[in-house]
Amino acid sequence: MTQSTPAATKYALFRAEGDLLVPQDIARSLWREDQMHGVATSGALARELERAVAAAGRDDLRPARYTVDLFRAPSMGPCRLESTVVREGSRLMLVDATLSQDGDIVARGSAMFLKATENPPGQVWAPTDEPTPPPLEIAPVSEEPRVPIFFSDGIGWSQNFAEHQNGGRKQTWQSALAIVVGEKPTPFQGLAGAADSTSMVVNWGTEGVQYINTDITLAISRVPVSQEIGLSATSWTSHDGISTGTARVFDRQGPIGTSTVTSVSNARRAVDFTQHDFTEDSINGA
């Protein structure tokens, strides 16, 4: 495993203790003091899924679809990850993984890994309004952890969370956090963690984030070229306390897929970003 940089180690979400992953403080959620956030949960599950594929010797496959069910609030306690190969063929592998605490499963993930070949001939419709990263003067090329940069209509790109607490369409650009101390995350692991920010991109409005996501589904045609990842809101609907939203996923070379979350109202514990002052020393996730 490639060793991480000192900054990535400082901001790693877990430390390994034998067969367990123990959350570090940066894995703590803003929803509740004793709760681990979805960035950490999703990143740990993606790491376990990739480890299963590597253990099978399938270096010819890459992740194409990834789904996480966040059906129980994980604590800041030790986590046990386990995986099962559901189906393996010449062109695919389907793998399931679970994250358990104190013997209880609190989240599960599933990923379809596919074998890359060549695009067939012909033309297929694709969107032309492609999202792009912030200007280089705002977001220089770097894989070091940093406070996420947000965009909202009428405001533009900035790291001032309070000014993005509005009803405008959102985008974010961020560098993925390391999953485990001493390890550099793969692009897929970094993306899986960052994809939890889809909830912020689609559910963040004038009163803060008032919905908590119960899942994440990534569909990607390739992995990111680096740890830098962008999300741009494309749709959002809400009825009777249930919302669903989708964001386009992109990197410095262009769009690579979509991320969708389904969420439930959590207005009593809304995350109000006018009450949090984020700096480079307080990188965290909701």
C-alpha positions in Angstrom: 0.0 0.0 0.0 1.4 3.4 -0.9 2.2 5.5 2.1 0.2 8.7 2.6 1.6 12.2 3.1 1.8 13.7 6.6 -1.3 15.8 6.0 -3.3 12.9 4.7 -2.3 10.9 7.7 -3.3 13.7 10.1 -6.7 13.8 8.4 -7.3 10.1 8.0 -10.7 8.9 9.1 -9.7 5.7 10.8 -6.7 4.1 12.5 -6.2 0.3 12.1 -6.2 -1.8 15.3 -5.8 -5.4 14.3 -8.8 -6.4 12.3 -10.8 -3.3 13.4 -11.0 0.3 12.1 -11.3 2.8 14.9 -12.7 6.2 13.9 -10.6 9.3 14.5 -12.1 12.6 15.6 -12.4 13.8 12.0 -14.9 11.0 11.4 -17.3 12.6 13.9 -20.7 13.8 12.5 -22.2 17.2 12.9 -25.6 15.6 13.4 -24.6 14.2 16.8 -21.5 14.2 18.9 -21.3 10.4 19.3 -22.2 9.6 15.6 -19.8 8.8 12.8 -20.6 10.6 9.5 -21.3 9.0 6.1 -18.0 10.1 4.6 -16.2 7.7 6.9 -18.8 4.9 6.7 -18.8 4.9 2.9 -15.1 5.2 2.6 -14.5 2.2 4.9 -17.0 0.1 2.9 -15.5 1.0 -0.4 -12.0 0.0 0.9 -13.4 -3.4 2.0 -15.0 -4.0 -1.4 -11.8 -3.2 -3.2 -9.9 -5.4 -0.9 -12.2 -8.3 -1.8 -11.6 -7.8 -5.5 -7.8 -7.6 -5.0 -7.9 -10.8 -2.9 -9.6 -12.5 -5.8 -6.7 -11.4 -8.1 -9.0 -9.4 -10.4 -6.9 -6.4 -11.3 -8.7 -6.4 -14.7 -11.9 -5.0 -13.1 -12.9 -1.5 -12.0 -15.8 -0.1 -10.0 -18.9 1.0 -12.0 -21.8 1.0 -9.6 -21.6 1.4 -5.8 -24.5 1.5 -3.4 -24.4 2.1 0.4 -27.4 1.7 2.8 -27.0 3.9 5.9 -29.8 2.3 7.9 -28.4 2.8 11.5 -26.5 5.7 12.9 -22.9 4.4 13.5 -21.2 5.4 16.7 -17.6 6.5 17.1 -16.7 3.0 18.2 -14.5 0.3 16.5 -15.8 -1.0 13.2 -15.5 -4.5 11.7 -15.6 -4.8 7.9 -16.5 -8.0 6.1 -17.1 -8.8 2.5 -18.6 -11.5 0.3 -18.3 -12.1 -3.4 -21.9 -12.6 -4.7 -21.1 -13.3 -8.3 -17.9 -13.5 -10.4 -17.7 -13.8 -14.1 -15.2 -13.0 -16.9 -16.4 -9.5 -17.2 -17.8 -8.7 -13.8 -17.7 -9.2 -10.0 -20.5 -8.3 -7.6 -19.3 -7.8 -4.0 -21.3 -7.1 -0.8 -19.7 -5.6 2.4 -21.0 -4.9 5.9 -19.8 -2.5 8.6 -20.5 -3.8 12.1 -20.2 -2.3 15.6 -20.5 -4.4 18.8 -21.8 -7.3 16.7 -24.6 -5.3 15.0 -24.5 -4.4 11.3 -25.0 -0.6 11.0 -24.3 -0.2 7.2 -23.9 -2.2 4.1 -22.4 -1.6 0.7 -22.5 -3.3 -2.7 -20.4 -2.7 -5.8 -20.4 -4.0 -9.3 -16.9 -4.2 -10.8 -16.7 -4.4 -14.6 -14.0 -5.2 -17.1 -13.1 -2.2 -19.3 -13.0 -2.8 -23.1 -13.7 -0.3 -25.9 -16.6 1.9 -26.7 -18.6 0.7 -29.7 -19.0 3.0 -32.7 -21.9 5.4 -33.1 -23.2 8.5 -31.4 -25.3 8.7 -28.2 -26.9 11.8 -26.7 -24.9 13.3 -23.8 -25.4 16.6 -21.9 -23.3 19.6 -23.1 -23.5 21.7 -20.0 -20.5 20.0 -18.3 -19.6 21.1 -14.8 -16.0 22.4 -14.3 -13.7 22.7 -11.3 -13.2 26.2 -9.7 -10.6 28.4 -11.2 -7.0 27.5 -10.4 -6.5 30.6 -8.3 -9.3 29.4 -6.0 -8.5 25.6 -6.2 -4.8 25.0 -7.2 -4.1 21.4 -8.3 -3.5 19.5 -5.1 -4.4 16.2 -3.4 -3.7 17.5 0.1 -6.8 17.6 2.4 -8.4 21.0 2.5 -11.7 22.5 3.4 -14.3 21.8 0.6 -15.0 24.6 -1.8 -18.7 25.3 -2.6 -20.5 27.1 -5.3 -24.1 28.5 -5.2 -26.0 30.6 -7.6 -25.2 34.3 -7.2 -22.2 33.6 -4.9 -19.7 31.7 -6.9 -16.9 29.5 -5.4 -15.7 30.0 -1.9 -14.9 28.2 1.4 -17.2 30.4 3.4 -20.0 28.0 4.3 -22.3 30.6 5.7 -22.7 32.5 2.5 -23.8 29.3 0.7 -26.7 28.8 3.1 -29.2 29.9 0.5 -31.8 28.4 -1.9 -29.4 28.4 -4.9 -28.1 25.4 -6.8 -25.0 24.0 -5.3 -21.7 22.5 -6.4 -18.7 21.4 -4.4 -15.0 20.7 -5.1 -12.9 18.8 -2.6 -9.9 16.6 -2.0 -10.8 13.2 -0.6 -9.6 12.3 2.9 -7.5 9.3 3.7 -9.5 6.3 4.9 -6.9 4.7 7.2 -3.8 6.2 8.8 -0.7 5.2 6.8 -2.6 4.4 3.6 -3.1 6.5 0.6 -6.7 5.9 -0.6 -7.4 4.7 -4.1 -9.4 7.1 -6.3 -12.5 4.9 -5.8 -12.2 4.9 -2.0 -11.8 8.7 -2.0 -14.8 9.2 -4.3 -16.9 6.8 -2.2 -16.3 8.9 0.9 -16.7 12.2 -0.9 -20.0 11.0 -2.5 -21.7 11.4 0.9 -21.4 15.1 0.3 -24.1 14.7 -2.4 -26.5 15.2 0.5 -25.1 18.6 1.2 -25.1 19.5 -2.5 -28.8 18.6 -3.0 -30.3 19.1 0.5 -28.6 22.3 1.7 -31.0 25.3 1.7 -31.8 28.5 3.5 -32.2 26.8 6.9 -29.2 24.5 6.6 -29.2 20.8 5.9 -32.5 19.5 7.1 -32.5 16.0 5.6 -30.2 13.2 6.5 -29.3 10.7 3.7 -30.1 7.0 4.2 -28.1 5.8 1.2 -25.6 6.7 -1.6 -25.6 5.3 -5.1 -22.7 6.0 -7.4 -22.7 5.1 -11.1 -19.4 5.9 -12.8 -17.9 5.1 -16.2 -14.4 5.5 -14.8 -12.6 6.4 -11.5 -11.4 9.9 -10.9 -7.9 10.8 -12.2 -6.9 12.0 -8.7 -8.3 12.6 -5.2 -9.9 15.9 -6.4 -13.6 15.4 -6.8 -16.5 17.6 -7.9 -20.3 17.2 -7.4 -22.9 19.4 -9.2 -26.6 19.2 -8.3 -28.8 18.2 -11.2 -32.1 17.4 -9.5 -34.0 17.5 -6.2 -37.5 16.6 -5.1 -39.2 16.4 -1.7 -42.6 15.2 -0.5 -43.8 14.5 3.0 -40.4 14.6 4.6 -38.7 12.3 2.0 -36.3 13.8 -0.6 -34.2 12.5 -3.4 -31.4 14.3 -5.2 -28.8 13.6 -7.9 -25.5 15.2 -8.6 -23.1 14.9 -11.5 -19.7 13.6 -10.5 -16.7 15.2 -12.2 -12.9 15.6 -12.0 -10.3 17.8 -13.7 -10.9 15.9 -17.0 -14.7 16.1 -17.0 -17.8 14.3 -15.9 -17.5 10.6 -14.9 -21.0 9.7 -13.6 -23.7 10.5 -11.1 -24.3 10.2 -7.4 -27.9 9.9 -5.9 -29.1 10.1 -2.3 -32.4 9.4 -0.7 -33.0 11.3 2.5 -35.5 11.8 5.4 -36.4 14.9 7.3 -34.2 15.6 10.3 -35.2 19.2 10.9 -34.9 19.0 14.6 -31.2 18.4 14.3 -30.6 20.5 11.2 -27.0 21.3 10.4 -26.8 25.1 10.4 -23.6 26.1 8.6 -23.8 29.7 9.8 -22.9 28.3 13.2 -19.7 26.5 12.1 -16.4 28.2 11.2 -14.5 25.7 9.0 -10.8 26.1 8.7 -8.0 23.9 7.4 -7.8 22.4 10.9 -11.4 21.5 11.1 -12.0 19.4 8.0 -15.1 17.3 8.6 -18.4 16.1 7.1 -22.0 16.4 8.0 
